[in-house]
Amino acid sequence: MKIRVDFVTNSSSSSFIVVKSAISEEQKEMILNYKDHALEICPEEYPDEYWDVYETEYMIRGTTIMDNFDMYKFLRRIGVPDEAISFEY
């Protein structure tokens, strides 16, 4: 049996970009304020680790260290098209 004695972590990071020209103002507001809508849109996904979501001129970008809340599922449920979303893991 092997025993690991060094530092072990389950942390990960993720980021996403949504092209603003592909979404409505309502979708933009929901993404920027996703914590206010998360339990309504994805009741099975409690956002216990939050995303840092901000807006630039052409996109909305989000980053997180732990990706426990399924942001992709949230974006799909509010109708953001796949071709407008880019994720990095």
Residue pairs with C-beta under 8 A, 6 or more apart in sequence:
11 65
11 66
12 65
12 66
12 67
12 89
13 63
13 64
13 65
13 67
13 89
14 63
14 64
14 67
14 71
14 87
14 88
14 89
15 61
15 62
15 63
15 64
15 87
15 88
16 61
16 62
16 71
16 72
16 75
16 85
16 86
16 87
16 88
17 59
17 60
17 61
17 85
17 86
18 31
18 59
18 60
18 61
18 75
18 80
18 84
18 85
19 58
19 59
19 84
20 28
20 55
20 58
20 59
20 60
21 58
22 80
22 81
22 83
22 84
23 31
23 80
23 84
27 78
27 79
27 80
28 55
28 60
30 37
30 41
30 78
31 53
31 60
31 62
31 75
31 78
31 80
32 53
32 54
32 55
32 60
34 47
34 51
34 53
34 71
34 74
35 47
35 50
37 74
37 78
38 45
38 46
38 47
38 69
38 74
39 46
39 47
41 74
41 77
41 78
42 69
42 70
42 73
42 74
42 77
45 69
45 70
45 73
45 74
46 69
47 68
47 69
48 68
48 69
49 64
49 65
49 66
49 67
49 68
49 69
50 64
50 69
51 62
51 63
51 64
51 69
51 71
52 62
52 63
52 64
53 60
53 61
53 62
54 60
54 61
54 62
55 61
62 71
64 71
67 89
72 85
72 87
75 85
76 82
